[in-house]
Structure formats: C-alpha cells, structure tokens
Amino acid sequence: MCGEYESEFSGWVHDVSFSPDGNQLAFVAHDSTLTIIDPASSSATSILSKDLPYNHILWMESDKIIVSGQDSIPSLYQLTGNGWELKSAFKKTKTSSRDSSSGNDSPVMRSSAFNMFKSMDTRKSTSFNNDEETSSSSVDQSPISDLRFVVDGGVSRFSSSCFDGKIKVWEVVSN
C-alpha cells in the first residue's frame, strides 16, 4: 500500500482521478468534498462544497479538475495562487441525443408505435396515456453519469453523459 487517505469530513469516496503527471490523486466524497492528495509532501487538501455530493471527477490539466454531482452542469476547480478554487468556465460545444430532426422520411420515423415511445421518452413518461404528462418543463435536469476526456487537437474538452441519454461536449475556457 502506498498510502491511506480519507476526506477531512469523513464521507465515503465516490470517484478518484490521478493528476496528468500521475504524482497526485484527487477524490470526491459523499460529504460534498473534493480532496487533493500530494503524497510527496504528505499533504491533503479538502474543499467542502455547498452543493450536493459530487459523484464524478476528471483531472483535466495539472491545474484544472472537473467534478459533477446531482445536476446536469459540471463544475471546474482551478489551482490559483490562493489554492484550489471553484470556477465556472464552461462552454457547451456539442449535444448528442435521440433527435429526429434528420431522417424524418424513414419508415421507422413514420411508425406510430415508434413515435409513441419516442414521445414517452422525450417526456420522461412511463405511461402509455398521451394525456398524462409527468415530465418537468425544464431541459437538462438529469444528473451526469460519467465524465471522459475528448482528444481534440490540444483544446481542453471533455464529455459528460447523463441518465436522460444526452452526451455533451464541454470546452474549458481559460480565465
């Protein structure tokens, strides 16, 4: 074992990520913390968030960590002269979902059964009754289920996938 670490506030760990150079470790825990470990200096920095617990973490660059929790927008922590700080510097660049805007003439798209299930899916409904509307009126409410790097010619991008079937590509904007 190389070391044993825990969150300063004692929450169980949801996800871990190594720094790009592999010399540090960060994790998010159920106590709404982001903890950064530097084994070389035996230091641990825990940052308590006011948000619900983070579930996923992605260490993008040596000074940028992406975290996501119970909402559909990830958060960026950036290393500054004052230590790690929460920033919001995202620009959504692409969205992929089950969209019927192209190929509307195909036999599948004209199928009444297909359209009934598609309608239920976009409304997040489980009922076969078209009169019953169970979804909320706002968009992008599903929590993020995963974060991944997107390799794209030196631009800092990552993707997020949500339980509603959407995949988004985000660009980290430099401050």
CNS distance restraints for C-alpha pairs under 8 A (distance, minus, plus):
assign (resid   3 and name CA) (resid  39 and name CA) 7.73 0.50 0.50
assign (resid   5 and name CA) (resid  37 and name CA) 7.88 0.50 0.50
assign (resid   6 and name CA) (resid  10 and name CA) 6.53 0.50 0.50
assign (resid   6 and name CA) (resid  11 and name CA) 7.95 0.50 0.50
assign (resid   7 and name CA) (resid  11 and name CA) 6.22 0.50 0.50
assign (resid   7 and name CA) (resid  12 and name CA) 7.89 0.50 0.50
assign (resid   7 and name CA) (resid  29 and name CA) 7.02 0.50 0.50
assign (resid   7 and name CA) (resid  33 and name CA) 7.20 0.50 0.50
assign (resid   7 and name CA) (resid  35 and name CA) 6.32 0.50 0.50
assign (resid   7 and name CA) (resid  46 and name CA) 6.52 0.50 0.50
assign (resid   8 and name CA) (resid  46 and name CA) 6.09 0.50 0.50
assign (resid   9 and name CA) (resid  31 and name CA) 6.38 0.50 0.50
assign (resid   9 and name CA) (resid  33 and name CA) 7.73 0.50 0.50
assign (resid  10 and name CA) (resid  31 and name CA) 6.77 0.50 0.50
assign (resid  11 and name CA) (resid  29 and name CA) 5.26 0.50 0.50
assign (resid  11 and name CA) (resid  30 and name CA) 4.75 0.50 0.50
assign (resid  11 and name CA) (resid  31 and name CA) 4.40 0.50 0.50
assign (resid  11 and name CA) (resid  32 and name CA) 7.76 0.50 0.50
assign (resid  11 and name CA) (resid  33 and name CA) 7.99 0.50 0.50
assign (resid  12 and name CA) (resid  29 and name CA) 5.26 0.50 0.50
assign (resid  12 and name CA) (resid  30 and name CA) 5.35 0.50 0.50
assign (resid  12 and name CA) (resid  31 and name CA) 7.27 0.50 0.50
assign (resid  13 and name CA) (resid  27 and name CA) 6.73 0.50 0.50
assign (resid  13 and name CA) (resid  28 and name CA) 5.88 0.50 0.50
assign (resid  13 and name CA) (resid  29 and name CA) 4.14 0.50 0.50
assign (resid  13 and name CA) (resid  30 and name CA) 6.28 0.50 0.50
assign (resid  14 and name CA) (resid  27 and name CA) 7.40 0.50 0.50
assign (resid  14 and name CA) (resid  28 and name CA) 5.74 0.50 0.50
assign (resid  14 and name CA) (resid  29 and name CA) 5.25 0.50 0.50
assign (resid  14 and name CA) (resid  30 and name CA) 6.60 0.50 0.50
assign (resid  14 and name CA) (resid  54 and name CA) 7.53 0.50 0.50
assign (resid  14 and name CA) (resid  55 and name CA) 5.31 0.50 0.50
assign (resid  14 and name CA) (resid  56 and name CA) 6.85 0.50 0.50
assign (resid  15 and name CA) (resid  27 and name CA) 5.62 0.50 0.50
assign (resid  15 and name CA) (resid  28 and name CA) 5.63 0.50 0.50
assign (resid  15 and name CA) (resid  29 and name CA) 7.31 0.50 0.50
assign (resid  15 and name CA) (resid  55 and name CA) 6.30 0.50 0.50
assign (resid  15 and name CA) (resid  56 and name CA) 5.41 0.50 0.50
assign (resid  15 and name CA) (resid  57 and name CA) 6.14 0.50 0.50
assign (resid  16 and name CA) (resid  25 and name CA) 7.12 0.50 0.50
assign (resid  16 and name CA) (resid  26 and name CA) 5.70 0.50 0.50
assign (resid  16 and name CA) (resid  27 and name CA) 4.21 0.50 0.50
assign (resid  16 and name CA) (resid  28 and name CA) 6.64 0.50 0.50
assign (resid  16 and name CA) (resid  56 and name CA) 7.71 0.50 0.50
assign (resid  16 and name CA) (resid  57 and name CA) 6.34 0.50 0.50
assign (resid  16 and name CA) (resid  58 and name CA) 7.97 0.50 0.50
assign (resid  17 and name CA) (resid  25 and name CA) 5.91 0.50 0.50
assign (resid  17 and name CA) (resid  26 and name CA) 5.41 0.50 0.50
assign (resid  17 and name CA) (resid  27 and name CA) 6.32 0.50 0.50
assign (resid  17 and name CA) (resid  57 and name CA) 6.27 0.50 0.50
assign (resid  17 and name CA) (resid  58 and name CA) 5.90 0.50 0.50
assign (resid  17 and name CA) (resid  59 and name CA) 5.94 0.50 0.50
assign (resid  18 and name CA) (resid  22 and name CA) 5.48 0.50 0.50
assign (resid  18 and name CA) (resid  23 and name CA) 7.33 0.50 0.50
assign (resid  18 and name CA) (resid  24 and name CA) 5.82 0.50 0.50
assign (resid  18 and name CA) (resid  25 and name CA) 4.50 0.50 0.50
assign (resid  18 and name CA) (resid  26 and name CA) 6.28 0.50 0.50
assign (resid  18 and name CA) (resid  59 and name CA) 6.54 0.50 0.50
assign (resid  19 and name CA) (resid  23 and name CA) 6.33 0.50 0.50
assign (resid  19 and name CA) (resid  24 and name CA) 5.26 0.50 0.50
assign (resid  19 and name CA) (resid  25 and name CA) 6.04 0.50 0.50
assign (resid  19 and name CA) (resid  26 and name CA) 7.56 0.50 0.50
assign (resid  19 and name CA) (resid  59 and name CA) 5.66 0.50 0.50
assign (resid  19 and name CA) (resid  60 and name CA) 7.74 0.50 0.50
assign (resid  19 and name CA) (resid  61 and name CA) 7.24 0.50 0.50
assign (resid  19 and name CA) (resid  62 and name CA) 6.17 0.50 0.50
assign (resid  20 and name CA) (resid  59 and name CA) 6.93 0.50 0.50
assign (resid  20 and name CA) (resid  60 and name CA) 7.17 0.50 0.50
assign (resid  20 and name CA) (resid  61 and name CA) 6.18 0.50 0.50
assign (resid  20 and name CA) (resid  62 and name CA) 6.18 0.50 0.50
assign (resid  21 and name CA) (resid  62 and name CA) 7.58 0.50 0.50
assign (resid  23 and name CA) (resid  38 and name CA) 7.08 0.50 0.50
assign (resid  23 and name CA) (resid  39 and name CA) 7.54 0.50 0.50
assign (resid  23 and name CA) (resid  40 and name CA) 7.83 0.50 0.50
assign (resid  24 and name CA) (resid  36 and name CA) 7.23 0.50 0.50
assign (resid  24 and name CA) (resid  37 and name CA) 5.70 0.50 0.50
assign (resid  24 and name CA) (resid  38 and name CA) 4.93 0.50 0.50
assign (resid  24 and name CA) (resid  39 and name CA) 6.73 0.50 0.50
assign (resid  25 and name CA) (resid  36 and name CA) 5.88 0.50 0.50
assign (resid  25 and name CA) (resid  37 and name CA) 5.08 0.50 0.50
assign (resid  25 and name CA) (resid  38 and name CA) 6.75 0.50 0.50
assign (resid  26 and name CA) (resid  34 and name CA) 7.03 0.50 0.50
assign (resid  26 and name CA) (resid  35 and name CA) 5.44 0.50 0.50
assign (resid  26 and name CA) (resid  36 and name CA) 4.25 0.50 0.50
assign (resid  26 and name CA) (resid  37 and name CA) 5.91 0.50 0.50
assign (resid  26 and name CA) (resid  57 and name CA) 7.95 0.50 0.50
assign (resid  26 and name CA) (resid  59 and name CA) 7.79 0.50 0.50
assign (resid  27 and name CA) (resid  34 and name CA) 5.84 0.50 0.50
assign (resid  27 and name CA) (resid  35 and name CA) 5.36 0.50 0.50
assign (resid  27 and name CA) (resid  36 and name CA) 6.67 0.50 0.50
assign (resid  27 and name CA) (resid  57 and name CA) 6.89 0.50 0.50
assign (resid  28 and name CA) (resid  32 and name CA) 7.27 0.50 0.50
assign (resid  28 and name CA) (resid  33 and name CA) 5.71 0.50 0.50
assign (resid  28 and name CA) (resid  34 and name CA) 4.63 0.50 0.50
assign (resid  28 and name CA) (resid  35 and name CA) 6.36 0.50 0.50
assign (resid  28 and name CA) (resid  53 and name CA) 7.78 0.50 0.50
assign (resid  28 and name CA) (resid  54 and name CA) 5.85 0.50 0.50
assign (resid  28 and name CA) (resid  55 and name CA) 6.54 0.50 0.50
assign (resid  28 and name CA) (resid  56 and name CA) 6.90 0.50 0.50
assign (resid  28 and name CA) (resid  57 and name CA) 6.70 0.50 0.50
assign (resid  28 and name CA) (resid  67 and name CA) 7.88 0.50 0.50
assign (resid  29 and name CA) (resid  33 and name CA) 5.52 0.50 0.50
assign (resid  29 and name CA) (resid  34 and name CA) 6.73 0.50 0.50
assign (resid  29 and name CA) (resid  53 and name CA) 6.68 0.50 0.50
assign (resid  29 and name CA) (resid  54 and name CA) 6.66 0.50 0.50
assign (resid  29 and name CA) (resid  55 and name CA) 7.32 0.50 0.50
assign (resid  30 and name CA) (resid  53 and name CA) 5.11 0.50 0.50
assign (resid  30 and name CA) (resid  54 and name CA) 6.97 0.50 0.50
assign (resid  30 and name CA) (resid  55 and name CA) 7.71 0.50 0.50
assign (resid  31 and name CA) (resid  48 and name CA) 7.82 0.50 0.50
assign (resid  31 and name CA) (resid  53 and name CA) 6.12 0.50 0.50
assign (resid  32 and name CA) (resid  48 and name CA) 5.86 0.50 0.50
assign (resid  32 and name CA) (resid  49 and name CA) 5.34 0.50 0.50
assign (resid  32 and name CA) (resid  50 and name CA) 7.26 0.50 0.50
assign (resid  32 and name CA) (resid  51 and name CA) 6.70 0.50 0.50
assign (resid  32 and name CA) (resid  52 and name CA) 5.98 0.50 0.50
assign (resid  32 and name CA) (resid  53 and name CA) 3.97 0.50 0.50
assign (resid  32 and name CA) (resid  54 and name CA) 6.03 0.50 0.50
assign (resid  33 and name CA) (resid  46 and name CA) 6.20 0.50 0.50
assign (resid  33 and name CA) (resid  47 and name CA) 5.28 0.50 0.50
assign (resid  33 and name CA) (resid  48 and name CA) 4.46 0.50 0.50
assign (resid  33 and name CA) (resid  49 and name CA) 5.78 0.50 0.50
assign (resid  33 and name CA) (resid  53 and name CA) 7.07 0.50 0.50
assign (resid  33 and name CA) (resid  54 and name CA) 7.36 0.50 0.50
assign (resid  34 and name CA) (resid  46 and name CA) 5.66 0.50 0.50
assign (resid  34 and name CA) (resid  47 and name CA) 5.18 0.50 0.50
assign (resid  34 and name CA) (resid  48 and name CA) 6.72 0.50 0.50
assign (resid  34 and name CA) (resid  49 and name CA) 7.74 0.50 0.50
assign (resid  34 and name CA) (resid  54 and name CA) 7.87 0.50 0.50
assign (resid  35 and name CA) (resid  44 and name CA) 6.64 0.50 0.50
assign (resid  35 and name CA) (resid  45 and name CA) 5.41 0.50 0.50
assign (resid  35 and name CA) (resid  46 and name CA) 4.18 0.50 0.50
assign (resid  35 and name CA) (resid  47 and name CA) 6.22 0.50 0.50
assign (resid  36 and name CA) (resid  44 and name CA) 5.65 0.50 0.50
assign (resid  36 and name CA) (resid  45 and name CA) 5.18 0.50 0.50
assign (resid  36 and name CA) (resid  46 and name CA) 6.51 0.50 0.50
assign (resid  37 and name CA) (resid  42 and name CA) 7.50 0.50 0.50
assign (resid  37 and name CA) (resid  43 and name CA) 5.94 0.50 0.50
assign (resid  37 and name CA) (resid  44 and name CA) 4.53 0.50 0.50
assign (resid  37 and name CA) (resid  45 and name CA) 6.57 0.50 0.50
assign (resid  38 and name CA) (resid  42 and name CA) 5.80 0.50 0.50
assign (resid  38 and name CA) (resid  43 and name CA) 5.30 0.50 0.50
assign (resid  38 and name CA) (resid  44 and name CA) 6.38 0.50 0.50
assign (resid  39 and name CA) (resid  43 and name CA) 6.57 0.50 0.50
assign (resid  49 and name CA) (resid  53 and name CA) 7.81 0.50 0.50
assign (resid  52 and name CA) (resid  69 and name CA) 6.63 0.50 0.50
assign (resid  52 and name CA) (resid  70 and name CA) 6.48 0.50 0.50
assign (resid  53 and name CA) (resid  69 and name CA) 5.83 0.50 0.50
assign (resid  53 and name CA) (resid  70 and name CA) 7.25 0.50 0.50
assign (resid  54 and name CA) (resid  67 and name CA) 6.34 0.50 0.50
assign (resid  54 and name CA) (resid  68 and name CA) 5.29 0.50 0.50
assign (resid  54 and name CA) (resid  69 and name CA) 3.91 0.50 0.50
assign (resid  54 and name CA) (resid  70 and name CA) 7.08 0.50 0.50
assign (resid  55 and name CA) (resid  67 and name CA) 7.48 0.50 0.50
assign (resid  55 and name CA) (resid  68 and name CA) 5.96 0.50 0.50
assign (resid  55 and name CA) (resid  69 and name CA) 4.95 0.50 0.50
assign (resid  55 and name CA) (resid  70 and name CA) 7.61 0.50 0.50
assign (resid  56 and name CA) (resid  67 and name CA) 5.54 0.50 0.50
assign (resid  56 and name CA) (resid  68 and name CA) 5.24 0.50 0.50
assign (resid  56 and name CA) (resid  69 and name CA) 6.68 0.50 0.50
assign (resid  56 and name CA) (resid 145 and name CA) 7.68 0.50 0.50
assign (resid  56 and name CA) (resid 146 and name CA) 6.57 0.50 0.50
assign (resid  56 and name CA) (resid 147 and name CA) 6.82 0.50 0.50
assign (resid  57 and name CA) (resid  65 and name CA) 7.08 0.50 0.50
assign (resid  57 and name CA) (resid  66 and name CA) 5.65 0.50 0.50
assign (resid  57 and name CA) (resid  67 and name CA) 4.44 0.50 0.50
assign (resid  57 and name CA) (resid  68 and name CA) 6.61 0.50 0.50
assign (resid  57 and name CA) (resid 147 and name CA) 7.11 0.50 0.50
assign (resid  58 and name CA) (resid  65 and name CA) 5.85 0.50 0.50
assign (resid  58 and name CA) (resid  66 and name CA) 5.05 0.50 0.50
assign (resid  58 and name CA) (resid  67 and name CA) 6.41 0.50 0.50
assign (resid  58 and name CA) (resid 147 and name CA) 6.51 0.50 0.50
assign (resid  58 and name CA) (resid 148 and name CA) 7.18 0.50 0.50
assign (resid  58 and name CA) (resid 149 and name CA) 7.94 0.50 0.50
assign (resid  59 and name CA) (resid  64 and name CA) 6.30 0.50 0.50
assign (resid  59 and name CA) (resid  65 and name CA) 4.41 0.50 0.50
assign (resid  59 and name CA) (resid  66 and name CA) 6.18 0.50 0.50
assign (resid  60 and name CA) (resid  64 and name CA) 5.54 0.50 0.50
assign (resid  60 and name CA) (resid  65 and name CA) 5.63 0.50 0.50
assign (resid  60 and name CA) (resid  66 and name CA) 6.84 0.50 0.50
assign (resid  60 and name CA) (resid 149 and name CA) 7.51 0.50 0.50
assign (resid  60 and name CA) (resid 156 and name CA) 7.49 0.50 0.50
assign (resid  61 and name CA) (resid  65 and name CA) 7.08 0.50 0.50
assign (resid  63 and name CA) (resid  78 and name CA) 5.44 0.50 0.50
assign (resid  63 and name CA) (resid  79 and name CA) 4.78 0.50 0.50
assign (resid  63 and name CA) (resid  80 and name CA) 7.80 0.50 0.50
assign (resid  64 and name CA) (resid  76 and name CA) 6.77 0.50 0.50
assign (resid  64 and name CA) (resid  77 and name CA) 5.79 0.50 0.50
assign (resid  64 and name CA) (resid  78 and name CA) 4.63 0.50 0.50
assign (resid  64 and name CA) (resid  79 and name CA) 6.53 0.50 0.50
assign (resid  65 and name CA) (resid  76 and name CA) 5.80 0.50 0.50
assign (resid  65 and name CA) (resid  77 and name CA) 5.13 0.50 0.50
assign (resid  65 and name CA) (resid  78 and name CA) 6.44 0.50 0.50
assign (resid  66 and name CA) (resid  74 and name CA) 6.68 0.50 0.50
assign (resid  66 and name CA) (resid  75 and name CA) 5.70 0.50 0.50
assign (resid  66 and name CA) (resid  76 and name CA) 4.69 0.50 0.50
assign (resid  66 and name CA) (resid  77 and name CA) 6.34 0.50 0.50
assign (resid  67 and name CA) (resid  74 and name CA) 5.72 0.50 0.50
assign (resid  67 and name CA) (resid  75 and name CA) 5.29 0.50 0.50
assign (resid  67 and name CA) (resid  76 and name CA) 6.45 0.50 0.50
assign (resid  67 and name CA) (resid  77 and name CA) 7.79 0.50 0.50
assign (resid  68 and name CA) (resid  72 and name CA) 7.83 0.50 0.50
assign (resid  68 and name CA) (resid  73 and name CA) 7.01 0.50 0.50
assign (resid  68 and name CA) (resid  74 and name CA) 4.53 0.50 0.50
assign (resid  68 and name CA) (resid  75 and name CA) 6.13 0.50 0.50
assign (resid  68 and name CA) (resid 144 and name CA) 6.45 0.50 0.50
assign (resid  69 and name CA) (resid  74 and name CA) 7.28 0.50 0.50
assign (resid  69 and name CA) (resid 143 and name CA) 6.73 0.50 0.50
assign (resid  69 and name CA) (resid 144 and name CA) 6.71 0.50 0.50
assign (resid  70 and name CA) (resid 142 and name CA) 7.87 0.50 0.50
assign (resid  70 and name CA) (resid 143 and name CA) 4.84 0.50 0.50
assign (resid  70 and name CA) (resid 144 and name CA) 6.94 0.50 0.50
assign (resid  71 and name CA) (resid 141 and name CA) 6.29 0.50 0.50
assign (resid  71 and name CA) (resid 142 and name CA) 6.37 0.50 0.50
assign (resid  71 and name CA) (resid 143 and name CA) 4.49 0.50 0.50
assign (resid  71 and name CA) (resid 144 and name CA) 6.58 0.50 0.50
assign (resid  72 and name CA) (resid 140 and name CA) 5.93 0.50 0.50
assign (resid  72 and name CA) (resid 141 and name CA) 5.74 0.50 0.50
assign (resid  72 and name CA) (resid 142 and name CA) 5.69 0.50 0.50
assign (resid  72 and name CA) (resid 143 and name CA) 4.86 0.50 0.50
assign (resid  72 and name CA) (resid 144 and name CA) 5.46 0.50 0.50
assign (resid  72 and name CA) (resid 162 and name CA) 7.27 0.50 0.50
assign (resid  73 and name CA) (resid 144 and name CA) 7.65 0.50 0.50
assign (resid  74 and name CA) (resid 144 and name CA) 7.84 0.50 0.50
assign (resid  75 and name CA) (resid  86 and name CA) 7.27 0.50 0.50
assign (resid  75 and name CA) (resid  87 and name CA) 7.00 0.50 0.50
assign (resid  75 and name CA) (resid  88 and name CA) 6.15 0.50 0.50
assign (resid  76 and name CA) (resid  86 and name CA) 5.92 0.50 0.50
assign (resid  76 and name CA) (resid  87 and name CA) 5.24 0.50 0.50
assign (resid  76 and name CA) (resid  88 and name CA) 5.81 0.50 0.50
assign (resid  76 and name CA) (resid  89 and name CA) 6.95 0.50 0.50
assign (resid  77 and name CA) (resid  84 and name CA) 6.13 0.50 0.50
assign (resid  77 and name CA) (resid  85 and name CA) 5.30 0.50 0.50
assign (resid  77 and name CA) (resid  86 and name CA) 4.43 0.50 0.50
assign (resid  77 and name CA) (resid  87 and name CA) 5.66 0.50 0.50
assign (resid  78 and name CA) (resid  84 and name CA) 5.38 0.50 0.50
assign (resid  78 and name CA) (resid  85 and name CA) 5.38 0.50 0.50
assign (resid  78 and name CA) (resid  86 and name CA) 6.45 0.50 0.50
assign (resid  78 and name CA) (resid  87 and name CA) 6.61 0.50 0.50
assign (resid  79 and name CA) (resid  83 and name CA) 5.35 0.50 0.50
assign (resid  79 and name CA) (resid  84 and name CA) 4.29 0.50 0.50
assign (resid  79 and name CA) (resid  85 and name CA) 6.34 0.50 0.50
assign (resid  80 and name CA) (resid  84 and name CA) 6.07 0.50 0.50
assign (resid  80 and name CA) (resid  85 and name CA) 6.95 0.50 0.50
assign (resid  89 and name CA) (resid 172 and name CA) 6.03 0.50 0.50
assign (resid  89 and name CA) (resid 173 and name CA) 5.31 0.50 0.50
assign (resid  89 and name CA) (resid 174 and name CA) 7.30 0.50 0.50
assign (resid  89 and name CA) (resid 175 and name CA) 7.51 0.50 0.50
assign (resid  90 and name CA) (resid 170 and name CA) 6.22 0.50 0.50
assign (resid  90 and name CA) (resid 171 and name CA) 5.74 0.50 0.50
assign (resid  90 and name CA) (resid 172 and name CA) 5.26 0.50 0.50
assign (resid  90 and name CA) (resid 173 and name CA) 6.00 0.50 0.50
assign (resid  91 and name CA) (resid 170 and name CA) 5.68 0.50 0.50
assign (resid  91 and name CA) (resid 171 and name CA) 5.28 0.50 0.50
assign (resid  91 and name CA) (resid 172 and name CA) 6.88 0.50 0.50
assign (resid  91 and name CA) (resid 173 and name CA) 7.08 0.50 0.50
assign (resid  92 and name CA) (resid 168 and name CA) 6.86 0.50 0.50
assign (resid  92 and name CA) (resid 169 and name CA) 5.99 0.50 0.50
assign (resid  92 and name CA) (resid 170 and name CA) 4.52 0.50 0.50
assign (resid  92 and name CA) (resid 171 and name CA) 6.35 0.50 0.50
assign (resid  93 and name CA) (resid 168 and name CA) 7.39 0.50 0.50
assign (resid  93 and name CA) (resid 169 and name CA) 5.50 0.50 0.50
assign (resid  93 and name CA) (resid 170 and name CA) 5.58 0.50 0.50
assign (resid  93 and name CA) (resid 171 and name CA) 6.58 0.50 0.50
assign (resid  94 and name CA) (resid 168 and name CA) 5.63 0.50 0.50
assign (resid  94 and name CA) (resid 169 and name CA) 5.13 0.50 0.50
assign (resid  94 and name CA) (resid 170 and name CA) 7.39 0.50 0.50
assign (resid  95 and name CA) (resid 166 and name CA) 6.83 0.50 0.50
assign (resid  95 and name CA) (resid 167 and name CA) 5.74 0.50 0.50
assign (resid  95 and name CA) (resid 168 and name CA) 4.55 0.50 0.50
assign (resid  95 and name CA) (resid 169 and name CA) 6.56 0.50 0.50
assign (resid  96 and name CA) (resid 166 and name CA) 5.69 0.50 0.50
assign (resid  96 and name CA) (resid 167 and name CA) 5.15 0.50 0.50
assign (resid  96 and name CA) (resid 168 and name CA) 6.44 0.50 0.50
assign (resid  97 and name CA) (resid 165 and name CA) 6.10 0.50 0.50
assign (resid  97 and name CA) (resid 166 and name CA) 4.73 0.50 0.50
assign (resid  97 and name CA) (resid 167 and name CA) 6.58 0.50 0.50
assign (resid  98 and name CA) (resid 165 and name CA) 7.53 0.50 0.50
assign (resid  98 and name CA) (resid 166 and name CA) 7.82 0.50 0.50
assign (resid 100 and name CA) (resid 104 and name CA) 6.32 0.50 0.50
assign (resid 100 and name CA) (resid 109 and name CA) 7.65 0.50 0.50
assign (resid 103 and name CA) (resid 109 and name CA) 7.40 0.50 0.50
assign (resid 104 and name CA) (resid 109 and name CA) 5.49 0.50 0.50
assign (resid 104 and name CA) (resid 110 and name CA) 7.20 0.50 0.50
assign (resid 105 and name CA) (resid 109 and name CA) 6.51 0.50 0.50
assign (resid 105 and name CA) (resid 110 and name CA) 6.81 0.50 0.50
assign (resid 106 and name CA) (resid 110 and name CA) 6.50 0.50 0.50
assign (resid 107 and name CA) (resid 111 and name CA) 6.29 0.50 0.50
assign (resid 108 and name CA) (resid 114 and name CA) 6.68 0.50 0.50
assign (resid 109 and name CA) (resid 114 and name CA) 6.71 0.50 0.50
assign (resid 109 and name CA) (resid 115 and name CA) 6.86 0.50 0.50
assign (resid 110 and name CA) (resid 114 and name CA) 7.69 0.50 0.50
assign (resid 110 and name CA) (resid 115 and name CA) 7.38 0.50 0.50
assign (resid 111 and name CA) (resid 115 and name CA) 6.24 0.50 0.50
assign (resid 112 and name CA) (resid 116 and name CA) 6.07 0.50 0.50
assign (resid 113 and name CA) (resid 117 and name CA) 6.38 0.50 0.50
assign (resid 114 and name CA) (resid 118 and name CA) 6.02 0.50 0.50
assign (resid 115 and name CA) (resid 119 and name CA) 5.91 0.50 0.50
assign (resid 116 and name CA) (resid 120 and name CA) 6.30 0.50 0.50
assign (resid 116 and name CA) (resid 128 and name CA) 7.96 0.50 0.50
assign (resid 117 and name CA) (resid 121 and name CA) 6.10 0.50 0.50
assign (resid 118 and name CA) (resid 122 and name CA) 6.21 0.50 0.50
assign (resid 119 and name CA) (resid 123 and name CA) 6.19 0.50 0.50
assign (resid 120 and name CA) (resid 124 and name CA) 5.87 0.50 0.50
assign (resid 120 and name CA) (resid 125 and name CA) 4.83 0.50 0.50
assign (resid 120 and name CA) (resid 126 and name CA) 6.56 0.50 0.50
assign (resid 120 and name CA) (resid 127 and name CA) 7.35 0.50 0.50
assign (resid 120 and name CA) (resid 128 and name CA) 7.60 0.50 0.50
assign (resid 121 and name CA) (resid 125 and name CA) 6.23 0.50 0.50
assign (resid 123 and name CA) (resid 133 and name CA) 7.07 0.50 0.50
assign (resid 123 and name CA) (resid 134 and name CA) 6.99 0.50 0.50
assign (resid 123 and name CA) (resid 135 and name CA) 5.23 0.50 0.50
assign (resid 124 and name CA) (resid 134 and name CA) 6.94 0.50 0.50
assign (resid 124 and name CA) (resid 135 and name CA) 5.48 0.50 0.50
assign (resid 125 and name CA) (resid 133 and name CA) 6.91 0.50 0.50
assign (resid 125 and name CA) (resid 134 and name CA) 5.65 0.50 0.50
assign (resid 125 and name CA) (resid 135 and name CA) 6.47 0.50 0.50
assign (resid 127 and name CA) (resid 132 and name CA) 7.09 0.50 0.50
assign (resid 142 and name CA) (resid 162 and name CA) 5.88 0.50 0.50
assign (resid 142 and name CA) (resid 163 and name CA) 5.83 0.50 0.50
assign (resid 142 and name CA) (resid 164 and name CA) 5.80 0.50 0.50
assign (resid 143 and name CA) (resid 162 and name CA) 5.70 0.50 0.50
assign (resid 143 and name CA) (resid 163 and name CA) 6.50 0.50 0.50
assign (resid 144 and name CA) (resid 160 and name CA) 6.28 0.50 0.50
assign (resid 144 and name CA) (resid 161 and name CA) 5.67 0.50 0.50
assign (resid 144 and name CA) (resid 162 and name CA) 4.34 0.50 0.50
assign (resid 144 and name CA) (resid 163 and name CA) 6.80 0.50 0.50
assign (resid 145 and name CA) (resid 160 and name CA) 7.29 0.50 0.50
assign (resid 145 and name CA) (resid 161 and name CA) 5.61 0.50 0.50
assign (resid 145 and name CA) (resid 162 and name CA) 5.04 0.50 0.50
assign (resid 145 and name CA) (resid 163 and name CA) 6.25 0.50 0.50
assign (resid 146 and name CA) (resid 160 and name CA) 5.62 0.50 0.50
assign (resid 146 and name CA) (resid 161 and name CA) 5.39 0.50 0.50
assign (resid 146 and name CA) (resid 162 and name CA) 7.18 0.50 0.50
assign (resid 147 and name CA) (resid 158 and name CA) 6.87 0.50 0.50
assign (resid 147 and name CA) (resid 159 and name CA) 5.70 0.50 0.50
assign (resid 147 and name CA) (resid 160 and name CA) 4.68 0.50 0.50
assign (resid 147 and name CA) (resid 161 and name CA) 6.80 0.50 0.50
assign (resid 148 and name CA) (resid 158 and name CA) 5.50 0.50 0.50
assign (resid 148 and name CA) (resid 159 and name CA) 5.25 0.50 0.50
assign (resid 148 and name CA) (resid 160 and name CA) 6.61 0.50 0.50
assign (resid 149 and name CA) (resid 157 and name CA) 6.49 0.50 0.50
assign (resid 149 and name CA) (resid 158 and name CA) 4.43 0.50 0.50
assign (resid 149 and name CA) (resid 159 and name CA) 6.37 0.50 0.50
assign (resid 150 and name CA) (resid 156 and name CA) 7.79 0.50 0.50
assign (resid 150 and name CA) (resid 157 and name CA) 5.32 0.50 0.50
assign (resid 150 and name CA) (resid 158 and name CA) 4.76 0.50 0.50
assign (resid 150 and name CA) (resid 159 and name CA) 6.37 0.50 0.50
assign (resid 150 and name CA) (resid 169 and name CA) 7.81 0.50 0.50
assign (resid 151 and name CA) (resid 155 and name CA) 7.66 0.50 0.50
assign (resid 151 and name CA) (resid 157 and name CA) 7.16 0.50 0.50
assign (resid 152 and name CA) (resid 156 and name CA) 7.73 0.50 0.50
assign (resid 152 and name CA) (resid 157 and name CA) 7.25 0.50 0.50
assign (resid 155 and name CA) (resid 171 and name CA) 7.53 0.50 0.50
assign (resid 156 and name CA) (resid 171 and name CA) 5.88 0.50 0.50
assign (resid 156 and name CA) (resid 172 and name CA) 5.46 0.50 0.50
assign (resid 156 and name CA) (resid 173 and name CA) 7.90 0.50 0.50
assign (resid 157 and name CA) (resid 169 and name CA) 6.76 0.50 0.50
assign (resid 157 and name CA) (resid 170 and name CA) 5.44 0.50 0.50
assign (resid 157 and name CA) (resid 171 and name CA) 4.46 0.50 0.50
assign (resid 157 and name CA) (resid 172 and name CA) 6.02 0.50 0.50
assign (resid 158 and name CA) (resid 169 and name CA) 5.70 0.50 0.50
assign (resid 158 and name CA) (resid 170 and name CA) 5.41 0.50 0.50
assign (resid 158 and name CA) (resid 171 and name CA) 6.73 0.50 0.50
assign (resid 159 and name CA) (resid 167 and name CA) 6.71 0.50 0.50
assign (resid 159 and name CA) (resid 168 and name CA) 5.39 0.50 0.50
assign (resid 159 and name CA) (resid 169 and name CA) 4.27 0.50 0.50
assign (resid 159 and name CA) (resid 170 and name CA) 5.98 0.50 0.50
assign (resid 160 and name CA) (resid 167 and name CA) 5.65 0.50 0.50
assign (resid 160 and name CA) (resid 168 and name CA) 5.29 0.50 0.50
assign (resid 160 and name CA) (resid 169 and name CA) 6.52 0.50 0.50
assign (resid 160 and name CA) (resid 170 and name CA) 7.79 0.50 0.50
assign (resid 161 and name CA) (resid 165 and name CA) 6.98 0.50 0.50
assign (resid 161 and name CA) (resid 166 and name CA) 5.81 0.50 0.50
assign (resid 161 and name CA) (resid 167 and name CA) 4.42 0.50 0.50
assign (resid 161 and name CA) (resid 168 and name CA) 6.47 0.50 0.50
assign (resid 162 and name CA) (resid 166 and name CA) 5.52 0.50 0.50
assign (resid 162 and name CA) (resid 167 and name CA) 6.55 0.50 0.50
